[in-house]
Amino acid sequence: MIHSRQNYNGRVIDLLAVAALLAQAATLLEGSGLQEQGEVAAEVRKLLAPVEEQREAGVVPIPDEEPVFLLRAQDKTAATLVSQWAVWNEPEGVAPDLIQAAREHAVLMREWPKQKVAD
């Protein structure tokens, strides 16, 4: 994914995409025939289990070339924007659980103790 802020690229990542790379690495380690590497691969697979469940449920990674915009709770306008997203998208037919999640997240953002103008 491509963040609007260059300093977020490589920092804020899609775990599904990372998990795919780690799964490939684990497969290579398992195929090495070395017991230590097989043990490392087993540990990697344990770490990947929660992400693998999402993939199996049909969640797909964000494409590498897709632009994204991240709002942080410290941005004093972020909560309002997230709330407004819910208002705009509810009549569009967005799933009710996503609308509710956005509203709940906006509350958490409003309650964030340290807010400032975005930089």
Order of alpha helices (4+ residues) and beta strands (2+ residues): beta-alpha-alpha-beta-alpha-alpha
